[in-house]
Amino acid sequence: MGNRGDLHAPDGTITRHHAGKAWICCSLTEKNGRRVIFDTKGHYTPLFFLDEAVAFAAGHRPCAECLRADFLRFKLHFNRATHRPDDQFVPAREIDVLLHRERLDGGTKRLCRAALADLPDGAFFTQDAAPRTPLLLWQGNAYAWGHAGYGDPTALTGRAEVSVLTPPTLIAVLRAGYVVAPRL
């Protein structure tokens, strides 16, 4: 589940895209085993992602509280991706500021171009021939993503340049060895 803060007005209508720079991927179960309550006004608006690869493509990182082990693993690979010592403390706030600069270009999603062959497993991209079809790169195949899940695998060949949906820092984290588990 994704969290971008409280996106609602008092009357319940969605009035903004995000409430801050911390875009996180959360668990649906609290630490003490209770279910997460979605209608608590003023806290957050739940966004549902199929898996962590989709959350990364949207620019979300693991939650430091409810997904603590994933967050610590993420920070280790973030440090490696940014050429820091493995044990260097980096505040989540600093990571969020960096990711926020990479997510949006004005009011639209920021994209970058890269050679498909240079992308790591877990990256999302689009091809020029079908710019509205997001694809997951996984083990040499592309999987088209839709609200119903992933399509069948398509083998990839060549060095085509593609539009990358996953923000550059998250691409670097994947390249540094962080592994997502897509629900294929």
TASULNOR-V703035 format. One record per residue. N is the residue number from 1. D_LAST is the distance of its C-alpha to the last C-alpha in Angstrom with 2 decimals. Layout:
n = (N:N)
d_last = (D_LAST:D_LAST)
//
This chain:
n = (1:2:3:4:5:6:7:8:9:10:11:12:13:14:15:16:17:18:19:20:21:22:23:24:25:26:27:28:29:30:31:32:33:34:35:36:37:38:39:40:41:42:43:44:45:46:47:48:49:50:51:52:53:54:55:56:57:58:59:60:61:62:63:64:65:66:67:68:69:70:71:72:73:74:75:76:77:78:79:80:81:82:83:84:85:86:87:88:89:90:91:92:93:94:95:96:97:98:99:100:101:102:103:104:105:106:107:108:109:110:111:112:113:114:115:116:117:118:119:120:121:122:123:124:125:126:127:128:129:130:131:132:133:134:135:136:137:138:139:140:141:142:143:144:145:146:147:148:149:150:151:152:153:154:155:156:157:158:159:160:161:162:163:164:165:166:167:168:169:170:171:172:173:174:175:176:177:178:179:180:181:182:183:184)
d_last = (17.55:19.47:23.23:25.68:28.74:30.67:30.24:32.53:36.23:38.39:38.09:34.28:33.52:31.09:33.41:31.53:28.29:28.55:31.27:31.25:29.65:27.55:24.10:22.18:18.95:20.19:19.45:20.02:22.48:25.66:26.99:29.50:27.03:28.06:25.72:25.53:27.94:26.93:30.35:32.44:34.13:34.66:31.83:28.51:26.35:22.83:20.02:16.62:13.47:9.89:9.58:11.98:10.92:11.87:14.88:15.94:15.92:18.17:20.35:19.89:20.50:20.16:23.04:25.93:26.88:24.13:21.58:24.43:22.87:19.99:22.75:24.99:22.37:21.71:25.52:25.98:23.69:25.27:28.62:27.69:26.36:29.63:31.83:33.05:33.84:31.00:33.13:34.41:34.15:32.56:32.76:29.63:31.88:32.32:28.59:28.28:31.18:29.68:26.25:28.14:30.10:26.97:25.18:27.74:30.34:32.80:30.92:27.96:24.88:26.01:24.32:25.21:25.24:24.08:23.68:20.10:21.01:21.97:18.72:16.74:13.07:11.60:14.09:13.92:16.50:18.10:20.13:23.76:23.48:20.94:21.52:20.04:16.52:14.44:12.19:9.98:11.42:9.55:11.67:13.79:11.47:11.03:8.28:10.41:9.89:11.91:13.03:11.28:7.73:6.13:8.24:8.67:9.16:12.73:14.81:16.75:20.42:23.40:24.28:23.81:24.37:21.81:21.93:19.98:18.71:18.10:21.66:23.49:24.02:20.36:19.78:22.63:21.20:17.97:20.41:22.49:19.86:17.98:14.42:11.67:8.67:5.65:3.79:0.00)
//
